[in-house]
Amino acid sequence: MDFLIVLLIAISLSFDTFAISISSGLAYQQIKFFEASKIAITLAFFQTMMPLAGWGFGEQIRPYIEPFYCFFLVLKCYAKHLKLKKKKILTHYIH
């Protein structure tokens, strides 16, 4: 992965954790430091492990998917073509 992708993942995960922190702070008005630390450590653990697990799983199934990559790309392009064609037909009948 290049630096920009890693940076975007880090920013999105930090926004996710920030939202959870705000909602936890609103839900628990009198939260103690130890409880807040447990929540923070749990969030940090899962925010770290999930991308690593996804990367590891992707690397494991990559040899099975890679031969069909071109086929999936053609299917995606064909689906987009059909969607645009359907949109063009619908806009023709609406206007």
N, CA, C and O atoms as a printed pandas DataFrame, in Angstrom:
     atom_number atom_name residue_name chain_id  residue_number  x_coord  y_coord  z_coord
0              1         N          MET        A               1    0.845   -1.178    0.000
1              2        CA          MET        A               1    0.000    0.000    0.000
2              3         C          MET        A               1    0.887    1.237    0.000
3              4         O          MET        A               1    1.942    1.265    0.634
4              5         N          ASP        A               2    0.452    2.229   -0.702
5              6        CA          ASP        A               2    1.232    3.443   -0.669
6              7         C          ASP        A               2    0.800    4.316    0.513
7              8         O          ASP        A               2   -0.183    4.022    1.192
8              9         N          PHE        A               3    1.539    5.373    0.740
9             10        CA          PHE        A               3    1.362    6.195    1.930
10            11         C          PHE        A               3   -0.020    6.828    1.996
11            12         O          PHE        A               3   -0.604    6.914    3.077
12            13         N          LEU        A               4   -0.555    7.273    0.861
13            14        CA          LEU        A               4   -1.858    7.932    0.857
14            15         C          LEU        A               4   -2.970    6.993    1.327
15            16         O          LEU        A               4   -3.850    7.411    2.080
16            17         N          ILE        A               5   -2.943    5.755    0.900
17            18        CA          ILE        A               5   -3.967    4.792    1.318
18            19         C          ILE        A               5   -3.869    4.527    2.816
19            20         O          ILE        A               5   -4.888    4.472    3.504
20            21         N          VAL        A               6   -2.658    4.363    3.320
21            22        CA          VAL        A               6   -2.480    4.141    4.758
22            23         C          VAL        A               6   -2.949    5.360    5.536
23            24         O          VAL        A               6   -3.571    5.219    6.589
24            25         N          LEU        A               7   -2.661    6.543    5.039
25            26        CA          LEU        A               7   -3.101    7.769    5.701
26            27         C          LEU        A               7   -4.621    7.883    5.723
27            28         O          LEU        A               7   -5.199    8.254    6.745
28            29         N          LEU        A               8   -5.272    7.568    4.610
29            30        CA          LEU        A               8   -6.735    7.625    4.561
30            31         C          LEU        A               8   -7.381    6.594    5.486
31            32         O          LEU        A               8   -8.390    6.889    6.125
32            33         N          ILE        A               9   -6.825    5.413    5.565
33            34        CA          ILE        A               9   -7.339    4.401    6.495
34            35         C          ILE        A               9   -7.172    4.882    7.928
35            36         O          ILE        A               9   -8.086    4.734    8.739
36            37         N          ALA        A              10   -6.025    5.450    8.247
37            38        CA          ALA        A              10   -5.779    5.937    9.607
38            39         C          ALA        A              10   -6.743    7.059    9.973
39            40         O          ALA        A              10   -7.251    7.098   11.094
40            41         N          ILE        A              11   -6.996    7.963    9.047
41            42        CA          ILE        A              11   -7.932    9.069    9.320
42            43         C          ILE        A              11   -9.343    8.541    9.513
43            44         O          ILE        A              11  -10.045    8.974   10.426
44            45         N          SER        A              12   -9.767    7.617    8.671
45            46        CA          SER        A              12  -11.131    7.085    8.808
46            47         C          SER        A              12  -11.300    6.314   10.110
47            48         O          SER        A              12  -12.349    6.411   10.747
48            49         N          LEU        A              13  -10.294    5.554   10.516
49            50        CA          LEU        A              13  -10.376    4.832   11.783
50            51         C          LEU        A              13  -10.364    5.794   12.967
51            52         O          LEU        A              13  -11.021    5.538   13.976
52            53         N          SER        A              14   -9.632    6.888   12.856
53            54        CA          SER        A              14   -9.619    7.844   13.962
54            55         C          SER        A              14  -10.968    8.554   14.080
55            56         O          SER        A              14  -11.410    8.839   15.193
56            57         N          PHE        A              15  -11.629    8.845   12.961
57            58        CA          PHE        A              15  -12.966    9.434   13.032
58            59         C          PHE        A              15  -13.962    8.454   13.657
59            60         O          PHE        A              15  -14.835    8.855   14.427
60            61         N          ASP        A              16  -13.827    7.189   13.328
61            62        CA          ASP        A              16  -14.696    6.164   13.901
62            63         C          ASP        A              16  -14.515    6.097   15.417
63            64         O          ASP        A              16  -15.492    6.071   16.166
64            65         N          THR        A              17  -13.278    6.071   15.856
65            66        CA          THR        A              17  -12.986    6.027   17.291
66            67         C          THR        A              17  -13.430    7.310   17.980
67            68         O          THR        A              17  -13.916    7.271   19.110
68            69         N          PHE        A              18  -13.270    8.433   17.315
69            70        CA          PHE        A              18  -13.718    9.701   17.888
70            71         C          PHE        A              18  -15.229    9.704   18.097
71            72         O          PHE        A              18  -15.710   10.171   19.129
72            73         N          ALA        A              19  -15.975    9.188   17.131
73            74        CA          ALA        A              19  -17.435    9.127   17.268
74            75         C          ALA        A              19  -17.844    8.222   18.433
75            76         O          ALA        A              19  -18.772    8.543   19.175
76            77         N          ILE        A              20  -17.161    7.107   18.590
77            78        CA          ILE        A              20  -17.463    6.211   19.701
78            79         C          ILE        A              20  -17.112    6.873   21.022
79            80         O          ILE        A              20  -17.835    6.708   22.005
80            81         N          SER        A              21  -16.024    7.612   21.064
81            82        CA          SER        A              21  -15.636    8.302   22.289
82            83         C          SER        A              21  -16.652    9.368   22.680
83            84         O          SER        A              21  -16.988    9.505   23.856
84            85         N          ILE        A              22  -17.135   10.114   21.710
85            86        CA          ILE        A              22  -18.140   11.144   21.988
86            87         C          ILE        A              22  -19.426   10.508   22.493
87            88         O          ILE        A              22  -20.000   10.976   23.476
88            89         N          SER        A              23  -19.888    9.447   21.833
89            90        CA          SER        A              23  -21.134    8.809   22.259
90            91         C          SER        A              23  -20.985    8.136   23.623
91            92         O          SER        A              23  -21.927    8.138   24.416
92            93         N          SER        A              24  -19.819    7.562   23.904
93            94        CA          SER        A              24  -19.588    6.977   25.228
94            95         C          SER        A              24  -19.561    8.063   26.295
95            96         O          SER        A              24  -20.091    7.875   27.390
96            97         N          GLY        A              25  -18.954    9.181   25.982
97            98        CA          GLY        A              25  -18.921   10.293   26.932
98            99         C          GLY        A              25  -20.302   10.847   27.227
99           100         O          GLY        A              25  -20.580   11.266   28.350
100          101         N          LEU        A              26  -21.167   10.851   26.225
101          102        CA          LEU        A              26  -22.539   11.315   26.450
102          103         C          LEU        A              26  -23.371   10.293   27.213
103          104         O          LEU        A              26  -24.244   10.656   28.001
104          105         N          ALA        A              27  -23.096    9.017   26.974
105          106        CA          ALA        A              27  -23.877    7.970   27.632
106          107         C          ALA        A              27  -23.465    7.787   29.091
107          108         O          ALA        A              27  -24.316    7.559   29.951
108          109         N          TYR        A              28  -22.179    7.884   29.373
109          110        CA          TYR        A              28  -21.664    7.686   30.736
110          111         C          TYR        A              28  -21.153    9.023   31.257
111          112         O          TYR        A              28  -20.007    9.395   31.004
112          113         N          GLN        A              29  -21.991    9.737   31.974
113          114        CA          GLN        A              29  -21.610   11.065   32.454
114          115         C          GLN        A              29  -20.494   11.010   33.499
115          116         O          GLN        A              29  -19.614   11.872   33.497
116          117         N          GLN        A              30  -20.512   10.034   34.372
117          118        CA          GLN        A              30  -19.535    9.945   35.466
118          119         C          GLN        A              30  -18.587    8.762   35.255
119          120         O          GLN        A              30  -18.447    7.912   36.133
120          121         N          ILE        A              31  -17.950    8.712   34.113
121          122        CA          ILE        A              31  -17.065    7.589   33.806
122          123         C          ILE        A              31  -15.719    7.776   34.513
123          124         O          ILE        A              31  -15.181    8.882   34.563
124          125         N          LYS        A              32  -15.205    6.714   35.039
125          126        CA          LYS        A              32  -13.925    6.745   35.744
126          127         C          LYS        A              32  -12.787    6.504   34.745
127          128         O          LYS        A              32  -12.993    5.969   33.656
128          129         N          PHE        A              33  -11.587    6.914   35.149
129          130        CA          PHE        A              33  -10.427    6.810   34.278
130          131         C          PHE        A              33  -10.147    5.364   33.873
131          132         O          PHE        A              33   -9.812    5.104   32.717
132          133         N          PHE        A              34  -10.279    4.421   34.806
133          134        CA          PHE        A              34  -10.017    3.014   34.508
134          135         C          PHE        A              34  -11.000    2.484   33.472
135          136         O          PHE        A              34  -10.608    1.747   32.567
136          137         N          GLU        A              35  -12.275    2.853   33.595
137          138        CA          GLU        A              35  -13.279    2.406   32.615
138          139         C          GLU        A              35  -13.016    3.025   31.246
139          140         O          GLU        A              35  -13.137    2.354   30.222
140          141         N          ALA        A              36  -12.656    4.306   31.231
141          142        CA          ALA        A              36  -12.333    4.966   29.963
142          143         C          ALA        A              36  -11.099    4.333   29.327
143          144         O          ALA        A              36  -11.027    4.197   28.106
144          145         N          SER        A              37  -10.129    3.949   30.153
145          146        CA          SER        A              37   -8.916    3.300   29.632
146          147         C          SER        A              37   -9.235    1.940   29.033
147          148         O          SER        A              37   -8.674    1.575   28.000
148          149         N          LYS        A              38  -10.136    1.176   29.669
149          150        CA          LYS        A              38  -10.531   -0.121   29.107
150          151         C          LYS        A              38  -11.193    0.057   27.748
151          152         O          LYS        A              38  -10.921   -0.702   26.818
152          153         N          ILE        A              39  -12.062    1.060   27.631
153          154        CA          ILE        A              39  -12.722    1.318   26.351
154          155         C          ILE        A              39  -11.684    1.712   25.297
155          156         O          ILE        A              39  -11.730    1.225   24.167
156          157         N          ALA        A              40  -10.759    2.585   25.659
157          158        CA          ALA        A              40   -9.739    3.043   24.713
158          159         C          ALA        A              40   -8.833    1.904   24.260
159          160         O          ALA        A              40   -8.499    1.806   23.079
160          161         N          ILE        A              41   -8.435    1.046   25.190
161          162        CA          ILE        A              41   -7.565   -0.078   24.831
162          163         C          ILE        A              41   -8.311   -1.071   23.939
163          164         O          ILE        A              41   -7.746   -1.596   22.980
164          165         N          THR        A              42   -9.575   -1.324   24.260
165          166        CA          THR        A              42  -10.377   -2.224   23.421
166          167         C          THR        A              42  -10.520   -1.678   22.012
167          168         O          THR        A              42  -10.350   -2.410   21.036
168          169         N          LEU        A              43  -10.833   -0.386   21.902
169          170        CA          LEU        A              43  -10.960    0.233   20.572
170          171         C          LEU        A              43   -9.636    0.170   19.810
171          172         O          LEU        A              43   -9.607   -0.169   18.627
172          173         N          ALA        A              44   -8.547    0.498   20.497
173          174        CA          ALA        A              44   -7.238    0.476   19.829
174          175         C          ALA        A              44   -6.891   -0.930   19.348
175          176         O          ALA        A              44   -6.345   -1.103   18.258
176          177         N          PHE        A              45   -7.207   -1.923   20.155
177          178        CA          PHE        A              45   -6.910   -3.301   19.765
178          179         C          PHE        A              45   -7.665   -3.686   18.493
179          180         O          PHE        A              45   -7.075   -4.186   17.534
180          181         N          PHE        A              46   -8.979   -3.446   18.501
181          182        CA          PHE        A              46   -9.769   -3.854   17.337
182          183         C          PHE        A              46   -9.499   -2.987   16.115
183          184         O          PHE        A              46   -9.540   -3.482   14.989
184          185         N          GLN        A              47   -9.224   -1.700   16.320
185          186        CA          GLN        A              47   -8.915   -0.835   15.182
186          187         C          GLN        A              47   -7.579   -1.232   14.554
187          188         O          GLN        A              47   -7.355   -0.981   13.370
188          189         N          THR        A              48   -6.699   -1.844   15.329
189          190        CA          THR        A              48   -5.425   -2.314   14.797
190          191         C          THR        A              48   -5.553   -3.683   14.155
191          192         O          THR        A              48   -4.999   -3.929   13.084
192          193         N          MET        A              49   -6.279   -4.566   14.807
193          194        CA          MET        A              49   -6.334   -5.959   14.360
194          195         C          MET        A              49   -7.210   -6.170   13.117
195          196         O          MET        A              49   -6.880   -7.005   12.275
196          197         N          MET        A              50   -8.298   -5.445   12.991
197          198        CA          MET        A              50   -9.198   -5.678   11.859
198          199         C          MET        A              50   -8.546   -5.393   10.502
199          200         O          MET        A              50   -8.661   -6.226    9.603
200          201         N          PRO        A              51   -7.864   -4.251   10.310
201          202        CA          PRO        A              51   -7.176   -4.080    9.014
202          203         C          PRO        A              51   -6.089   -5.121    8.777
203          204         O          PRO        A              51   -5.894   -5.577    7.650
204          205         N          LEU        A              52   -5.374   -5.498    9.851
205          206        CA          LEU        A              52   -4.339   -6.525    9.686
206          207         C          LEU        A              52   -4.946   -7.881    9.336
207          208         O          LEU        A              52   -4.394   -8.618    8.519
208          209         N          ALA        A              53   -6.084   -8.213    9.955
209          210        CA          ALA        A              53   -6.761   -9.475    9.632
210          211         C          ALA        A              53   -7.271   -9.455    8.189
211          212         O          ALA        A              53   -7.165  -10.452    7.475
212          213         N          GLY        A              54   -7.822   -8.319    7.765
213          214        CA          GLY        A              54   -8.277   -8.206    6.384
214          215         C          GLY        A              54   -7.143   -8.325    5.383
215          216         O          GLY        A              54   -7.281   -8.967    4.342
216          217         N          TRP        A              55   -6.016   -7.696    5.709
217          218        CA          TRP        A              55   -4.849   -7.809    4.840
218          219         C          TRP        A              55   -4.364   -9.251    4.778
219          220         O          TRP        A              55   -4.063   -9.764    3.700
220          221         N          GLY        A              56   -4.288   -9.904    5.935
221          222        CA          GLY        A              56   -3.832  -11.295    5.973
222          223         C          GLY        A              56   -4.759  -12.227    5.215
223          224         O          GLY        A              56   -4.306  -13.107    4.483
224          225         N          PHE        A              57   -6.065  -12.031    5.393
225          226        CA          PHE        A              57   -7.039  -12.855    4.678
226          227         C          PHE        A              57   -6.959  -12.611    3.175
227          228         O          PHE        A              57   -7.046  -13.544    2.377
228          229         N          GLY        A              58   -6.794  -11.346    2.803
229          230        CA          GLY        A              58   -6.660  -11.022    1.381
230          231         C          GLY        A              58   -5.435  -11.656    0.750
231          232         O          GLY        A              58   -5.481  -12.129   -0.386
232          233         N          GLU        A              59   -4.341  -11.662    1.494
233          234        CA          GLU        A              59   -3.126  -12.308    0.987
234          235         C          GLU        A              59   -3.300  -13.818    0.862
235          236         O          GLU        A              59   -2.714  -14.431   -0.030
236          237         N          GLN        A              60   -4.092  -14.424    1.735
237          238        CA          GLN        A              60   -4.319  -15.866    1.685
238          239         C          GLN        A              60   -5.173  -16.276    0.482
239          240         O          GLN        A              60   -4.914  -17.307   -0.139
240          241         N          ILE        A              61   -6.198  -15.467    0.150
241          242        CA          ILE        A              61   -7.092  -15.844   -0.955
242          243         C          ILE        A              61   -6.663  -15.241   -2.287
243          244         O          ILE        A              61   -7.263  -15.537   -3.320
244          245         N          ARG        A              62   -5.641  -14.408   -2.276
245          246        CA          ARG        A              62   -5.176  -13.771   -3.500
246          247         C          ARG        A              62   -4.827  -14.761   -4.614
247          248         O          ARG        A              62   -5.205  -14.520   -5.760
248          249         N          PRO        A              63   -4.125  -15.858   -4.332
249          250        CA          PRO        A              63   -3.798  -16.786   -5.420
250          251         C          PRO        A              63   -5.031  -17.411   -6.071
251          252         O          PRO        A              63   -4.979  -17.799   -7.238
252          253         N          TYR        A              64   -6.121  -17.513   -5.346
253          254        CA          TYR        A              64   -7.338  -18.116   -5.897
254          255         C          TYR        A              64   -8.154  -17.115   -6.714
255          256         O          TYR        A              64   -8.863  -17.505   -7.642
256          257         N          ILE        A              65   -8.058  -15.838   -6.379
257          258        CA          ILE        A              65   -8.868  -14.813   -7.044
258          259         C          ILE        A              65   -8.135  -14.193   -8.230
259          260         O          ILE        A              65   -8.765  -13.803   -9.213
260          261         N          GLU        A              66   -6.829  -14.101   -8.144
261          262        CA          GLU        A              66   -6.042  -13.413   -9.158
262          263         C          GLU        A              66   -6.247  -13.932  -10.582
263          264         O          GLU        A              66   -6.287  -13.119  -11.506
264          265         N          PRO        A              67   -6.378  -15.242  -10.810
265          266        CA          PRO        A              67   -6.609  -15.690  -12.185
266          267         C          PRO        A              67   -7.938  -15.207  -12.765
267          268         O          PRO        A              67   -8.083  -15.125  -13.984
268          269         N          PHE        A              68   -8.905  -14.889  -11.912
269          270        CA          PHE        A              68  -10.221  -14.463  -12.380
270          271         C          PHE        A              68  -10.409  -12.959  -12.338
271          272         O          PHE        A              68  -11.512  -12.469  -12.578
272          273         N          TYR        A              69   -9.350  -12.216  -12.036
273          274        CA          TYR        A              69   -9.447  -10.771  -11.901
274          275         C          TYR        A              69   -9.969  -10.115  -13.175
275          276         O          TYR        A              69  -10.838   -9.245  -13.114
276          277         N          CYS        A              70   -9.454  -10.520  -14.307
277          278        CA          CYS        A              70   -9.879   -9.939  -15.582
278          279         C          CYS        A              70  -11.356  -10.218  -15.833
279          280         O          CYS        A              70  -12.076   -9.349  -16.325
280          281         N          PHE        A              71  -11.810  -11.414  -15.502
281          282        CA          PHE        A              71  -13.209  -11.776  -15.674
282          283         C          PHE        A              71  -14.108  -10.888  -14.819
283          284         O          PHE        A              71  -15.140  -10.414  -15.294
284          285         N          PHE        A              72  -13.725  -10.655  -13.554
285          286        CA          PHE        A              72  -14.525   -9.801  -12.675
286          287         C          PHE        A              72  -14.523   -8.356  -13.153
287          288         O          PHE        A              72  -15.526   -7.656  -13.015
288          289         N          LEU        A              73  -13.415   -7.910  -13.709
289          290        CA          LEU        A              73  -13.331   -6.557  -14.241
290          291         C          LEU        A              73  -14.269   -6.384  -15.429
291          292         O          LEU        A              73  -14.943   -5.361  -15.544
292          293         N          VAL        A              74  -14.316   -7.368  -16.305
293          294        CA          VAL        A              74  -15.227   -7.314  -17.452
294          295         C          VAL        A              74  -16.679   -7.325  -16.973
295          296         O          VAL        A              74  -17.506   -6.579  -17.498
296          297         N          LEU        A              75  -16.998   -8.163  -15.981
297          298        CA          LEU        A              75  -18.360   -8.178  -15.434
298          299         C          LEU        A              75  -18.742   -6.837  -14.831
299          300         O          LEU        A              75  -19.869   -6.375  -15.007
300          301         N          LYS        A              76  -17.818   -6.215  -14.126
301          302        CA          LYS        A              76  -18.087   -4.914  -13.518
302          303         C          LYS        A              76  -18.352   -3.859  -14.599
303          304         O          LYS        A              76  -19.288   -3.068  -14.480
304          305         N          CYS        A              77  -17.544   -3.851  -15.630
305          306        CA          CYS        A              77  -17.745   -2.893  -16.720
306          307         C          CYS        A              77  -19.069   -3.140  -17.433
307          308         O          CYS        A              77  -19.768   -2.191  -17.790
308          309         N          TYR        A              78  -19.417   -4.399  -17.642
309          310        CA          TYR        A              78  -20.683   -4.725  -18.295
310          311         C          TYR        A              78  -21.868   -4.304  -17.414
311          312         O          TYR        A              78  -22.862   -3.785  -17.922
312          313         N          ALA        A              79  -21.768   -4.521  -16.117
313          314        CA          ALA        A              79  -22.842   -4.107  -15.204
314          315         C          ALA        A              79  -23.000   -2.594  -15.222
315          316         O          ALA        A              79  -24.122   -2.087  -15.196
316          317         N          LYS        A              80  -21.889   -1.872  -15.267
317          318        CA          LYS        A              80  -21.963   -0.410  -15.334
318          319         C          LYS        A              80  -22.592    0.036  -16.649
319          320         O          LYS        A              80  -23.377    0.984  -16.678
320          321         N          HIS        A              81  -22.250   -0.644  -17.729
321          322        CA          HIS        A              81  -22.845   -0.338  -19.030
322          323         C          HIS        A              81  -24.353   -0.543  -18.995
323          324         O          HIS        A              81  -25.111    0.292  -19.489
324          325         N          LEU        A              82  -24.787   -1.661  -18.406
325          326        CA          LEU        A              82  -26.227   -1.925  -18.316
326          327         C          LEU        A              82  -26.931   -0.886  -17.461
327          328         O          LEU        A              82  -28.049   -0.475  -17.772
328          329         N          LYS        A              83  -26.283   -0.463  -16.391
329          330        CA          LYS        A              83  -26.877    0.538  -15.516
330          331         C          LYS        A              83  -27.035    1.864  -16.249
331          332         O          LYS        A              83  -28.072    2.518  -16.137
332          333         N          LEU        A              84  -26.006    2.264  -17.001
333          334        CA          LEU        A              84  -26.091    3.507  -17.770
334          335         C          LEU        A              84  -27.136    3.396  -18.873
335          336         O          LEU        A              84  -27.868    4.348  -19.142
336          337         N          LYS        A              85  -27.200    2.239  -19.503
337          338        CA          LYS        A              85  -28.186    2.035  -20.564
338          339         C          LYS        A              85  -29.601    2.112  -19.994
339          340         O          LYS        A              85  -30.481    2.723  -20.600
340          341         N          LYS        A              86  -29.824    1.497  -18.832
341          342        CA          LYS        A              86  -31.133    1.541  -18.187
342          343         C          LYS        A              86  -31.485    2.969  -17.793
343          344         O          LYS        A              86  -32.631    3.390  -17.950
344          345         N          LYS        A              87  -30.518    3.714  -17.286
345          346        CA          LYS        A              87  -30.752    5.103  -16.895
346          347         C          LYS        A              87  -31.115    5.946  -18.112
347          348         O          LYS        A              87  -31.999    6.800  -18.041
348          349         N          LYS        A              88  -30.430    5.702  -19.232
349          350        CA          LYS        A              88  -30.710    6.454  -20.444
350          351         C          LYS        A              88  -32.125    6.147  -20.951
351          352         O          LYS        A              88  -32.832    7.048  -21.401
352          353         N          ILE        A              89  -32.531    4.891  -20.878
353          354        CA          ILE        A              89  -33.881    4.504  -21.314
354          355         C          ILE        A              89  -34.922    5.130  -20.406
355          356         O          ILE        A              89  -35.931    5.644  -20.889
356          357         N          LEU        A              90  -34.698    5.099  -19.098
357          358        CA          LEU        A              90  -35.652    5.685  -18.159
358          359         C          LEU        A              90  -35.779    7.184  -18.332
359          360         O          LEU        A              90  -36.887    7.719  -18.285
360          361         N          THR        A              91  -34.657    7.877  -18.534
361          362        CA          THR        A              91  -34.735    9.328  -18.709
362          363         C          THR        A              91  -35.399    9.668  -20.038
363          364         O          THR        A              91  -36.027   10.720  -20.159
364          365         N          HIS        A              92  -35.271    8.801  -21.029
365          366        CA          HIS        A              92  -35.939    9.047  -22.310
366          367         C          HIS        A              92  -37.460    9.004  -22.135
367          368         O          HIS        A              92  -38.164    9.843  -22.698
368          369         N          TYR        A              93  -37.973    8.051  -21.371
369          370        CA          TYR        A              93  -39.411    7.923  -21.176
370          371         C          TYR        A              93  -39.970    8.951  -20.198
371          372         O          TYR        A              93  -41.146    9.306  -20.280
372          373         N          ILE        A              94  -39.144    9.430  -19.280
373          374        CA          ILE        A              94  -39.626   10.414  -18.309
374          375         C          ILE        A              94  -39.743   11.777  -18.961
375          376         O          ILE        A              94  -40.708   12.496  -18.703
376          377         N          HIS        A              95  -38.792   12.152  -19.796
377          378        CA          HIS        A              95  -38.816   13.475  -20.412
378          379         C          HIS        A              95  -39.515   13.387  -21.695
379          380         O          HIS        A              95  -39.655   14.392  -22.393
